[in-house]
């Protein structure tokens, strides 16, 4: 198949850990690479945010990244891209007029708007993955939600007009049902993990053997709950916390959230046990995960949560908030523990339990690795997604969806 993936703000070439670069970038890059490895042709269409970027870049995986000019040729917040979606869609139509794909798969709501309009111009089947739903973001962030007010309307329209929706978790399926999306229009296909790159074997960071090393890898934004982890560490003796993510370490003074977390560590008297690394190169992430005794993912809400999978693939127990996709990936009492979001007391209790029982940590780690391989290897995720593509290409899904409208 000739596959067009549309990811307007999340380029597979982006450096991870900044405010708008995270799990979606990893998902798009890895899914595209897995499909290319299976013999398909994949082009990822994304917005040009740097004048130095060429029109087309061929990644080592064979995936082609096609940059489209839409709005200023510079980095802007993803929520500021909406006024340029129509221009982005025109760029898609121009590209597809030259080389027409067999199927279009858009990622995130603004990509969906642009992709559906362009796909309709050529009668192309369209698949969509939301990655995050505006209704859930608004529920959890309230007035702090910076999304354009049109987002909820547009997401509902995408659900009506696209041929197939790929949801990444059962929690997302519930949200889609509440939006009135018919069940037969949705496939649940999780995000994946590179179980060869992320494995327990290989180079590992040196750590203090006398300390429980707790690691978290996250964009440094309030909803990720890093403040909850810092507060919990204050109640866990002989434990250190390594925080990877955010901007460059030498630019911490410019970032409000980083300054807040540093102040919080000082307030709780754990400055000497909390280490903010800043942005970490992709190849160093696995070395950090291997060095951890426990990996924590403590967001208020999380559509999926790829870091938990990467930790599991490295045979590490994961303590995760019982929200979103983390409900599916982490099995409470088997691969780690679930805790309530924004509950430093519950988190500290879970960490102390794991600290006191090395055999339990190892058992959780083994089960986590097995689950990552059997359920979340990218090769399996790619095969499931390709099956969804074939369904819409042969028209069966399109006909069923049209009948339900």
TAZI-V649525 format. One record per residue. RES is the residue in one letter. PSI is psi in radians with two decimals (NA if undefined). OMEGA is omega as a letter, one per 40 degrees, with the letter a starting at -180 (NA if undefined). NEAR is the number of other C-alpha atoms within 8 Angstrom. Layout:
res: <RES:RES>
psi: <PSI:PSI>
omega: <OMEGA:OMEGA>
near: <NEAR:NEAR>
//
This chain:
res: <X:X:X:X:X:X:X:X:X:X:X:X:X:X:X:X:X:X:X:X:X:X:X:X:X:X:X:X:X:X:X:X:X:X:X:X:X:X:X:X:X:X:X:X:X:X:X:X:X:X:X:X:X:X:X:X:X:X:X:X:X:X:X:X:X:X:X:X:X:X:X:X:X:X:X:X:X:X:X:X:X:X:X:X:X:X:X:X:X:X:X:X:X:X:X:X:X:X:X:X:X:X:X:X:X:X:X:X:X:X:X:X:X:X:X:X:X:X:X:X:X:X:X:X:X:X:X:X:X:X:X:X:X:X:X:X:X:X:X:X:X:X:X:X:X:X:X:X:X:X:X:X:X:X:X:X:X:X:X:X:X:X:X:X:X:X:X:X:X:X:X:X:X:X:X:X:X:X:X:X:X:X:X:X:X:X:X:X:X:X:X:X:X:X:X:X:X:X:X:X:X:X:X:X:X:X:X:X:X:X:X:X:X:X:X:X:X:X:X:X:X:X:X:X:X:X:X:X:X:X:X:X:X:X:X:X:X:X:X:X:X:X:X:X:X:X:X:X:X:X:X:X:X:X:X:X:X:X:X:X:X:X:X:X:X:X:X:X:X:X:X:X:X:X:X:X:X:X:X:X:X:X:X:X:X:X:X:X:X:X:X:X:X:X:X:X:X:X:X:X:X:X:X:X:X:X:X:X:X:X:X:X:X:X:X:X:X:X:X:X:X:X:X:X:X:X:X:X:X:X:X:X:X:X:X:X:X:X:X:X:X:X:X:X:X:X:X:X:X:X:X:X:X:X:X:X:X:X:X:X:X:X:X:X:X:X:X:X:X:X:X:X:X:X:X:X:X:X:X:X:X:X:X:X:X:X:X:X:X:X:X:X:X:X:X:X:X:X:X:X:X:X:X:X:X>
psi: <2.61:1.88:2.28:2.06:2.36:2.09:1.50:-0.65:-0.33:1.51:2.48:-0.17:-0.14:2.62:2.34:2.72:-0.27:3.07:-0.73:0.35:1.98:-2.21:-0.64:-0.68:-0.80:-0.79:-0.89:-0.80:-0.79:-0.72:-0.76:-0.74:-0.71:-0.67:-0.65:-0.70:-0.42:0.09:0.11:2.79:2.13:2.23:2.24:2.14:2.14:2.85:2.35:2.14:0.25:2.17:-0.34:-0.21:2.29:2.91:-0.76:2.40:2.29:2.04:2.87:-0.51:-0.23:-0.14:2.38:2.29:2.09:2.06:2.30:2.30:2.10:1.86:-2.92:2.45:1.28:2.91:2.23:2.75:2.52:-0.57:-0.26:0.01:-0.41:-0.78:-0.24:0.12:-0.70:-0.71:-0.68:-0.73:-0.68:-0.65:-0.65:-0.79:-0.71:-0.75:-0.72:-0.31:-0.49:-0.78:1.84:2.19:2.91:-0.50:2.62:2.29:1.91:2.61:2.07:2.71:-0.68:-0.62:-0.68:-0.77:-0.88:-0.75:-0.74:-0.75:-0.76:-0.71:-0.70:-0.56:-0.43:0.06:0.56:2.47:2.51:2.36:2.55:2.43:2.19:-0.65:-0.63:2.45:2.37:-0.63:-0.63:-0.72:-0.77:-0.68:-0.69:-0.50:-0.34:-2.24:-0.25:-0.11:2.10:0.09:2.57:2.52:-0.36:-0.14:-0.83:-0.71:-0.79:-0.66:-0.67:-0.65:-0.71:-0.76:-0.56:-0.56:-0.39:2.76:-0.55:2.44:2.26:1.89:2.56:-0.07:2.88:-0.59:-0.68:-0.65:-0.72:-0.77:-0.72:-0.66:-0.73:-0.43:-0.07:0.23:2.22:2.44:-0.68:-0.16:-0.04:2.39:2.34:1.96:2.03:2.93:2.95:-3.07:2.55:1.73:-0.12:-0.77:-0.79:1.72:2.85:-0.22:2.30:-2.94:2.37:2.44:2.57:2.38:2.90:2.00:-0.26:-0.02:2.47:2.05:2.06:2.26:2.54:2.43:2.09:2.64:2.47:1.40:2.62:-0.68:-0.25:-0.17:0.42:-0.53:-0.63:-0.69:-0.74:-0.78:-0.66:-0.62:-0.50:-0.38:0.11:1.81:2.66:0.71:2.47:2.67:2.15:2.13:2.03:2.36:2.93:-2.80:-2.97:2.50:-0.57:0.04:0.28:-0.64:-0.32:-0.13:2.11:-0.79:-0.68:-0.76:-0.68:-0.73:-0.66:-0.75:-0.65:-0.72:-0.67:-0.73:-0.71:0.10:0.52:0.36:-0.66:-0.15:0.07:2.18:1.98:2.01:-0.43:-2.84:2.37:2.31:2.56:-0.73:-0.29:-0.27:-0.80:-0.59:-0.66:-0.80:-0.72:-0.51:-0.24:2.57:-0.58:2.47:2.34:2.34:1.88:0.81:2.81:-0.75:2.69:1.96:-0.70:-1.32:1.43:-0.54:-0.67:-0.72:-0.72:-0.70:-0.75:-0.72:-0.46:0.16:0.73:2.42:2.51:2.26:2.10:2.57:2.48:1.15:2.69:-2.37:-0.35:-0.39:-0.56:-0.76:-0.82:2.14:1.99:2.21:0.03:-0.91:-0.04:-2.69:2.56:2.47:2.79:2.50:2.63:0.60:1.45:-0.48:-0.84:-0.72:-0.77:-0.70:-0.76:-0.72:-0.72:-0.64:-0.75:-0.62:-0.63:-0.17:1.57:-0.62:-0.65:-0.73:-0.76:-0.73:-0.78:-0.74:-0.75:-0.79:-0.63:-0.78:-0.79:-0.71:-0.69:-0.75:-0.78:-0.52:-0.44:0.17:2.41:-0.54:-0.69:-0.74:-0.71:-0.76:-0.73:-0.71:-0.69:-0.62:-0.66:-0.70:-0.82:-0.62:-0.74:-0.51:-0.71:-0.04:-0.17:-0.84:-0.66:-0.71:-0.75:-0.72:-0.75:-0.66:-0.49:-0.23:NA>
omega: <i:a:i:i:a:a:a:a:a:a:i:i:a:i:a:i:i:a:a:i:a:a:a:i:i:a:a:a:a:i:i:a:i:i:i:i:i:i:a:i:a:i:i:i:a:a:i:a:i:a:a:a:i:a:a:i:i:a:i:i:a:i:i:i:a:a:a:i:i:a:a:a:a:i:i:i:a:i:i:a:a:i:a:a:a:i:i:i:i:i:i:a:i:a:a:i:i:a:a:i:i:a:a:i:a:a:a:a:a:i:a:i:a:a:a:i:a:a:a:a:a:a:a:i:a:i:a:i:a:a:i:a:a:a:i:i:i:i:a:a:i:a:i:i:a:a:i:a:a:a:a:i:a:i:i:i:i:a:a:a:a:a:a:i:i:i:a:a:i:i:i:i:i:i:a:i:i:i:i:a:i:a:a:i:a:i:i:i:a:i:a:i:i:a:i:i:i:a:a:a:i:a:a:i:i:i:i:a:a:a:i:i:i:a:i:a:a:i:a:i:a:a:a:i:i:i:i:a:i:i:a:a:i:a:a:a:i:i:i:a:i:a:i:a:a:a:i:a:a:i:a:a:a:a:a:a:i:i:i:a:i:i:a:i:i:a:a:i:a:a:a:a:i:a:i:a:a:a:a:i:a:a:i:a:a:i:i:a:i:a:a:i:i:i:a:i:a:a:i:i:a:i:i:i:a:a:i:i:a:i:i:i:i:i:i:i:a:i:a:i:a:a:i:a:i:i:a:a:a:i:a:i:a:i:a:i:i:i:i:i:i:i:i:i:i:a:i:i:i:a:i:i:i:i:a:a:a:i:i:i:a:i:i:a:i:a:i:i:i:a:i:a:a:a:a:i:a:i:i:i:i:a:i:a:i:i:i:i:a:i:a:i:a:i:a:a:a:a:i:a:a:a:a:a:NA>
near: <7:10:13:13:14:14:15:12:9:13:13:10:6:8:7:12:17:13:9:9:13:13:8:10:14:9:10:14:11:12:12:13:12:11:15:13:8:6:6:10:10:14:12:15:14:14:13:12:10:8:8:4:8:7:7:8:8:9:8:5:8:8:14:11:13:11:12:12:11:12:7:6:10:8:6:7:7:8:8:7:11:9:6:9:13:8:10:14:13:9:11:13:11:8:9:9:7:6:6:8:11:11:14:15:13:14:16:12:11:9:13:13:12:13:15:12:9:12:13:8:8:6:6:11:13:15:15:13:12:10:11:8:9:10:7:9:11:10:7:8:9:8:6:5:8:6:7:7:5:6:10:9:7:10:11:9:8:12:9:8:7:12:12:15:12:12:15:14:14:11:9:12:11:8:9:9:10:7:7:6:11:8:6:7:12:12:10:10:11:9:11:13:14:11:12:5:6:12:12:8:5:6:6:9:8:5:6:6:5:5:8:12:14:13:15:12:9:12:12:13:8:8:8:13:14:12:9:11:12:14:12:12:13:10:7:10:6:7:11:12:13:12:13:14:16:13:11:8:9:5:8:11:8:5:9:7:9:11:10:8:11:9:8:11:13:9:7:9:8:12:10:6:8:12:10:9:10:13:13:11:8:7:6:8:9:14:12:11:12:12:11:12:11:15:15:12:15:14:13:12:11:10:13:11:11:10:9:15:13:13:14:16:18:15:15:20:16:15:16:14:15:10:11:14:15:14:11:9:8:14:11:8:7:10:16:14:13:12:12:8:12:9:9:10:7:9:12:12:8:11:11:9:8:11:8:6:8:8:6:8:13:11:10:15:14:11:11:17:14:9:10:14:10:7:7:14:13:14:8:9:14:11:9:9:9:9:8:10:10:8:10:15:10:7:8:9:12:11:8:10:12:7:6:6:5>
//
